Amino acid sequence: MANKKKKRFIFRSVVLAILAVAVGFALYSSFTDGEKAALKEGDTAPNFKLKTVNYEKDTLALSDFEGKGVMVNFWATYCEPCKDEMPYMEELYKKYEDKDVEILAVNLDQSELVVTRFLKEYGISFPIVHDQKGQVMGEYGVGYLPASYFINPDGTIEKKIIGPLTLDRLEGYLKDITPES
């Protein structure tokens, strides 16, 4: 009987040690990979090309807006703070589109139908692209939503904001990336 308990104890200890090593490795990998991938202010914004949801072209690339200031916003319909800032972006898009500033929202939902319904409900007219597989999200090192990158006309990241924006803060960042006339 004591021999059986000893074997069970050894087996459980080995399984627990393996699990501890696996969890440690997973945590280490996620932290070190995230640190390498995360873009910082002053970095060149990586180009990407994604399928559009509400635009006359089938795809849009960041390079399509070369020479303009661009706000790239990562969002999803299930993200409440994302929903809160959408009306602000819509309001300022109309104000800044004639000033060579673009708002490009990168949606991370699985279903395009959900996104289309959301855009109709909120009356969104600025370009939305769909990053269904999360490739661009990974390239930009986005971990939390919403995440916004304000990109200068020369292609460098002026400001990176994680979390929701107020109307005033959003407008201030758009002013910072407005090309000089």
C-alpha positions in Angstrom: 0.0 0.0 0.0 2.8 2.4 0.9 4.6 1.6 -2.4 1.4 2.5 -4.4 1.1 5.8 -2.5 4.8 6.6 -3.2 4.4 5.9 -6.9 1.3 8.1 -7.1 3.1 10.9 -5.3 6.0 10.7 -7.7 3.7 10.6 -10.7 1.8 13.7 -9.5 5.0 15.5 -8.7 6.4 14.9 -12.2 3.1 16.1 -13.8 3.0 19.2 -11.6 6.7 20.0 -12.5 6.0 19.6 -16.2 3.0 21.9 -15.9 5.0 24.5 -14.0 7.7 24.4 -16.7 5.1 24.8 -19.4 3.4 27.7 -17.8 6.7 29.4 -17.1 7.8 29.0 -20.7 4.4 30.3 -22.0 4.7 33.4 -19.8 8.3 34.0 -20.7 7.5 33.6 -24.4 4.5 36.0 -24.4 6.5 38.7 -22.5 9.6 38.5 -24.6 7.8 38.2 -27.9 5.5 41.1 -27.1 8.4 43.3 -26.1 10.2 42.7 -29.4 7.1 43.2 -31.6 5.7 46.4 -29.9 6.2 49.5 -31.9 7.3 52.7 -30.2 7.0 56.4 -31.0 9.6 57.3 -33.6 9.5 53.9 -35.3 8.5 53.6 -38.9 5.0 52.3 -39.2 4.9 49.0 -41.0 2.9 48.9 -44.2 0.0 46.6 -44.4 -2.8 45.8 -46.9 -6.2 44.5 -45.8 -9.6 43.9 -47.2 -12.0 46.8 -46.7 -15.4 46.6 -45.1 -16.9 50.0 -46.2 -14.8 51.5 -48.9 -15.0 51.8 -52.6 -11.7 49.9 -53.0 -11.5 46.2 -52.2 -8.3 46.6 -50.2 -6.4 49.4 -48.6 -2.8 49.7 -47.7 -1.2 52.1 -45.2 1.0 53.2 -48.1 -2.1 54.4 -50.0 -2.0 57.4 -47.6 1.6 58.3 -48.2 2.3 62.0 -47.5 -0.8 62.3 -45.2 -1.1 62.1 -41.4 -2.8 58.8 -40.5 -4.5 57.6 -37.4 -4.5 53.8 -37.3 -7.0 52.6 -34.7 -7.3 48.9 -33.7 -10.8 48.0 -32.4 -13.5 45.4 -32.2 -17.3 45.5 -31.8 -17.1 43.6 -28.5 -14.8 46.3 -27.0 -17.0 48.9 -25.1 -14.3 51.6 -25.0 -13.9 51.2 -28.7 -17.6 51.8 -29.3 -17.4 54.9 -27.1 -14.6 56.6 -29.2 -16.1 55.7 -32.7 -18.5 58.8 -32.7 -15.5 61.0 -31.9 -13.5 59.6 -34.8 -16.5 60.0 -37.1 -16.9 63.7 -36.1 -13.2 64.5 -36.6 -12.9 62.4 -39.8 -15.3 64.8 -41.5 -13.3 67.8 -40.1 -9.8 66.5 -41.0 -10.2 64.7 -44.3 -9.7 67.9 -46.2 -6.6 68.6 -44.2 -4.7 65.5 -45.5 -5.4 63.5 -42.3 -6.9 60.0 -42.6 -8.5 57.8 -40.0 -8.1 54.1 -40.8 -9.7 51.7 -38.4 -8.5 48.1 -38.2 -11.2 45.8 -37.1 -10.4 42.6 -35.3 -13.7 40.8 -35.2 -14.1 37.4 -36.7 -17.3 38.1 -38.7 -17.5 40.9 -41.3 -21.3 40.8 -41.0 -21.0 41.9 -37.3 -18.8 44.8 -38.4 -21.1 45.9 -41.2 -24.1 46.0 -38.8 -22.1 48.0 -36.3 -21.0 50.6 -39.0 -24.6 51.1 -40.1 -25.8 51.4 -36.6 -23.2 54.1 -35.7 -23.1 55.8 -39.2 -19.4 55.3 -39.7 -18.0 56.7 -42.9 -14.2 56.6 -42.4 -12.4 53.5 -43.9 -12.5 50.3 -42.0 -10.3 47.3 -42.9 -10.7 43.8 -41.5 -7.7 42.0 -39.8 -9.6 38.8 -39.3 -6.5 36.7 -38.6 -4.8 39.3 -36.4 -1.6 39.6 -38.6 -1.5 43.4 -38.5 -2.4 43.4 -34.8 0.6 41.2 -34.2 2.9 43.2 -36.4 2.1 46.3 -34.4 2.3 44.5 -31.1 -1.2 45.4 -30.0 -2.2 43.6 -26.8 -5.1 45.8 -25.6 -8.0 47.5 -27.3 -8.5 50.2 -28.3 -5.0 51.0 -29.5 -4.3 54.0 -31.7 -1.2 54.9 -33.7 -0.8 58.5 -35.0 1.5 58.4 -38.0 3.2 61.5 -39.4 3.2 62.2 -43.2 6.8 60.8 -43.3 5.6 57.4 -42.0 6.9 57.6 -38.4 4.8 57.0 -35.4 4.2 60.3 -33.6 2.1 58.9 -30.8 0.9 55.5 -29.6 -2.1 55.4 -27.3 -3.4 52.3 -25.6 -7.0 52.8 -24.3 -9.9 55.1 -25.2 -9.5 58.7 -26.3 -11.7 61.7 -25.5 -12.7 64.0 -28.2 -10.3 66.7 -27.2 -7.3 64.3 -26.9 -8.1 62.8 -30.2 -8.3 66.1 -31.9 -5.0 67.2 -30.4 -3.2 64.1 -31.8 -4.8 64.6 -35.2 -3.5 68.2 -35.2 0.0 66.9 -34.4 0.0 64.8 -37.6 -1.6 67.3 -39.9 0.8 68.0 -42.8 2.1 71.6 -43.0 0.6 73.4 -45.9 
